[in-house]
Amino acid sequence: MNKKQPYMNLGAACLFALFGLLFFVLLFRYFSIQITGEVDGQALAAKAEQKYSRNGVLQATRGTIFDRNGVVVAEDTTAYKLIAILDKKMTTNPKEPKHVKDLNKTAEELAKYIDLDQSDIYKILADGKKKKRFQVEFGRYGKDISHETKIKIEALKLPGITFTRDSKRFYPNGVFASHLVGYADRIEQKDGSYKSIGKMGIEKEYNKNLTGENGEINYESDLWGYILPDGKEKIKAAQDGNDIYLTIDQKIQTFLEDAMNKAAKDYKPKKIIAIVADPKTGEILAMGQRPSFHPKTKEGIEDGWHNEAVETSFEPGSTMKIFTLAAAVQENVFNPNEQYKSGSYQVTNKDKAIHDHNGSGWGTITYLEGVQRSSNVAFAKIAKEKLGFEKFREYLTKFGFDKPTGIELPDETSGKIQYTYPIEKITTAYGQGTAITPMQQIQAATAIANDGKMMKPHVVEKIVNHDTGEIIKKESPEVVSTPISAETAKKVRDILETVVTSPKGTGVRYKIDGYDVAGKTGTANIPGPDGKYLKGADNYMFSFLGMAPKDDPKLIVYVAVQQPDLNGTGQGALPVSEVFNPVMKNSLHYLNIQPSTVEKTTVNKITSLKGQTADEAVKALKSQGLEPVVIGNGKEVVNQMPKAGTTVLEGEKIIIQTDGESLAPDMLGWSLRDVMKIANIAGLKLNSKGKGYVDQQNIKPKTPLKKGDFLIVDLKTPEEQWDAENNAKKDEQGTKEEKPEEKVKD
């Protein structure tokens, strides 16, 4: 033992020395850190600040887009993102787990509320757990969770399932002026926050106004990120984006959307473009197109990226004749009663002749009839012989066709006026060769409807501070130019009304009960891939540009339908009127525009004519403003239709049956209602085909009517009768095969 003692003392001394050295090193380190406040050259205070001081982003709200009456069109709404915590370290109390424990159950329950299969959810959870991720998300299926869905998922009390709050762009009306309003995408920023960026329409054009400025919060927290009770906070408030009030009216836009939906379903066209405007202010009250898309889901956007009303120019067809006519009236060179030879017209000896849309024309007719029939020859002669090419070109500029309108929408294009060669100048007069946009046509039409003053079209009414309600900017009506006088504008409207009211007019289908409509039809050629115009009766851009009421127009409506399925008939007015008529009529009613007063004499309960002579009955009926039709070769009245005691209107047909043999009248042009009177009084079996007015009858006039016989009538609309007449002329006279570039319809 004694021999080992010296070694033990030595070991103890060494240990003492070692621990003493460590003590002095720690003591030195302690005082060093205390004095310098640094470790390895880094300040501990900064490290602590970095660890326990946290920054948060205060998201700004994107401005709301309203219609003219304050109806929400687009707004930011609260949305939630679904997150699954997988890290076991988040659970401090096993009885209250804070991470996902049962992957199968979690996947099964979540599949009930998000659009993902249970197997896909399980795979996401399992992969995250295998890769030891702190948390996982569920892609787009876990984003934009509504508050209602969030509450339902929370009620499941699934461990580890939580949410982060976010916002999303909401479009409450769905497909609603989609290309005008546009859409905004949520783009992730470098700091992890999200920002909405406008990608189309108003959302894009006014992105800076709509986008707010995010705020910031700096706060002291514990290890888990919770704010300390006595911690210091620094807050920079977020500035919300400004609100935009549009000129569109939600009611009128809905009328337009519904009408376009029906036309698209019935006729399956390549495109529909439609605009409703207030000619007094230039405000666009509705605008849409087909195909369209849903601004939230983007469904359908691949079929039409462009706003066709402002980004696409095309040959307008005969709606261009409105402005050629206006120039001629303004220059006092249009004489409606002057006659000319229709059919064809040769500009120069070097150029091939241009033709009217029916090829052979209508013989020698007045210029007024030429407008009504939409004669290309009439407008070619007006441009060259009446106005002169140089003067006509000045009016193209006055009507704004050579520059964009300046409407508050992105990527607006301008017209392309082809005006170098004589043939180009001629064809421009009736809407071929030169291309313009629908919005340019609307702007030019305001001069016709607004007593010569051409108004700049606009879609934004005002910009308002989202938080204070202060009006930052308010748009006012702007007169672009005055290409014609008020007197000229009235004369042009009167002439254009006859396009709709005259039996010879191409616009008869656009009549609206109670309102006088002035307008012009258009049927424009469409260039094919080879640069030549497409062939086929349906391969056109059919359109109508109209205004009402004629004497003081409150609305302008433009509708264009490209290549509808018309079974090769070329009856383009069918789909166009299916949009124009209900939109114009419903909008006028909605705006409380009173219908024109139509004076009609009502006869109170027609008296019995039985026993009178035919001559006496005819005389009595005519004195009451009624139209007697006698069917019988006798002298005494034995029956009448309508029956005695029936209320009838002025001008109504009254069928008088006399004794003796009843003979069939000539029913050409009769309504079906009047034909039914003949069938009832003579005991005939009626069979009708088509709609409109009688075009053919199987029982020839003055042929005896026998009870029980069949009376068969073919009915046609005025437009169908007109086309049949033109085709008959073609068959009689024959027409030469024309190259597409030489011929323009309507």
C-alpha positions, 0 to 999 in steps of 0.5 A: 500500500505504501508503495502505491501511495506516491502514484496515487498522489501523483494521479490526484495532482494531475487530475486536480491540475486538469480540472483547474485548467478547465475551470480557468478556461471556462472562467475566461470564456465566461468573462470574455463573452460577458465583456465582448458579447460575441461568440466566434465573431458573431454577436449573441444579442443578434443571434437571440434577436434572430431566433426570438424576433419574428417578422410577419407579412400583413397581406393587403386586400386587392381592390374590388371590381364593381358594376355601375350600380355597385354590384360586385364583379370581382373581389378578394375573399378569405380562403384557407390552405390545408396542411398536415403536420408530420413531425413527432416533435410537435407533440408534447402531450401524448394525450393531445397529439399535434402531428398526424398519427393515423395516416389511413384514417386521416386520408379517409376523412379528408377525401370527403372534403377535398377533391382527392382520392383517399389513396392519393392523400395517403400517398402524400402523407406516407411520402412526407413521413418517409422523407421525414418532412415537418409538414406536407400540403396537398397542391391545388386540391388543398388550396382555396378551402372555403370557411364552411369546409374548414369548419367541417374538417376542424370538427373531425379533430384530426391530429396534425391537420391545420390551416393557414389563412390566405385570400383568393379572387372570387368572381360571383357571376361566373362567366360574366364579361370575362374578357372585359373583367379578366382574371388575376393569378396568385403568384408566390413571392420570394418572402413566401407571401402571395400576390395577385397579378392581373392577367387579362382585361381590367384586372391587367390594365388596372393591376397597379390600382387594384394591387395594394401594398403589403404591411409588416409586423415584427414581434418577439416570440417564444421557441414555438413562435407564439407572441410573448405577452410583454414582447415588443411589436412593430407594425406597418399597416397594409394598404389595400388596393383601390376599387374599380367601378365599371360602366357595365350594368349587371342586368344588361350584361346578364341579358347579353350572356343569356342570349349568347348562350342560346345562340351558341347552343342553337347555331354552334358558331365559331364566334359571337361578339356583342356590345351594348353601349350608351351613345350619349356617354360612350359608356359600355353597358355590356360586352361579351363573346363566345367562346368565353371562360370562367375567370376562377377555373379558367375553363374554356380560356384555351378557346379564346385568349383575345378580347375580340371586341378590341383586339381583333379587326376584321372586314365589317361587311355592310354595317360599314355602309352606315358611315358611307351613307352618313358622309354622303348625306353630310356632303349633300350628295345623297338623293334618295329618289335618284335612280341608278342601274343595280347589279354590277359596277366597273371601277376602272377598265383595268379592274373587274366589276363588283357585284350586288350580293344577288349577282344580277341586281334589281334593275333600275332602282332608287338609291333609297331602295339601294340602301334598303337592299344593301346594294354594293353598287349603290355605295360604290357609286356613292364613294366614287361618283358622289363623294369622291375618293379623297373626300370619302377618305377624310370621313374614314378618319373623322369616324376614327377608323384609322386609330384605336379608340383608347378604351381602357382595355389592354392590347387594343388594335387599330383598323387596317384601312386598305386605300391604295388602289381604286378597287380598294377604295370602292370595296372599303365603302361597302365593308370589304378589304378594310378591317376595323374592330367592333369597338371602332364601329360602336364609337363611330355609331355614337355619332349617328345616334348622338346627333353628330357627336362621336363619343369615346367608348369607356368601361371604367366609371371611377376609381375609389379608395378601398379604405376611405371611399374617396374618389381618386379618379372619375371618368367623364364623357368625352367627345372625340369628334363631330364628323356630321351634323345633328341634321345629318344624323337624324336623316341617316337614322330615318333612312336606316329605319327603313332598312328594318321597316321596308319589305325590301329591307334586309333588316326586317327580322330586327323589328321590335314591338313598340320601338323604332329600330334604325340599323344596318345588316352586315354579311362579310367575307372571311379570308381562308388559310390560302388568303382567298375568301371562304366559299359556302353560304354559311361561311360569313361573319353575319352582323347587325349594328342597330340603335333604338329608339330611332328618334332619340337612341338610348342604346346601340347594340352590335352583334356579330356571329361567325360561321353559324351552322345554318344547314347551308341556307346562309340565313345569318339573321337568325342567330344575330337577331336571336342575340340582338332582339332580346338584348335590345328589347329587355334592356330598353324595358329595364331602363324604363324607355317608353315604347312608341305610341301606336295608334290603333282603333279598337272596334268594340264587339263586331256586330252580326252581319248575317242577313245583310247583303254582301255589298252592305256588309262590305261597306259597313266593315270598311267604314270601321277600318276593317278589311272584308274578304268575301268567300261566296258567289251569293248576295246574302251573308250567311256566316262571318268570322270572327263571330258577332260580339268579338273585339277586333282591331283596325285593319283586321280581316273579316271573312264574310261567307255568302250563300252560294258556292264558297270560293278560295281567296288569294291568301298570299301574304296572309298571317296564319291567324287569318288563314285559320278564319278561312279554315274555320268558316269553310270547315277545312282541315288546316295544315301549315308549314314554316313561320311568317306569312303565306307563300304558297297555298294548295287550293288555288284562288277562286277554287271551290271550297269543300267541307273536309278538304285539306288546306295546306299553306307554306309560311315564310318570313319576309327575309326568307321570301326575299331570298327566294325572290333573289334566287329565282332571279338568279335561276332566270337570268343566270350568273357567272362564276365569280372569284371570291375577291370580286363578290361581297354579300350584303 
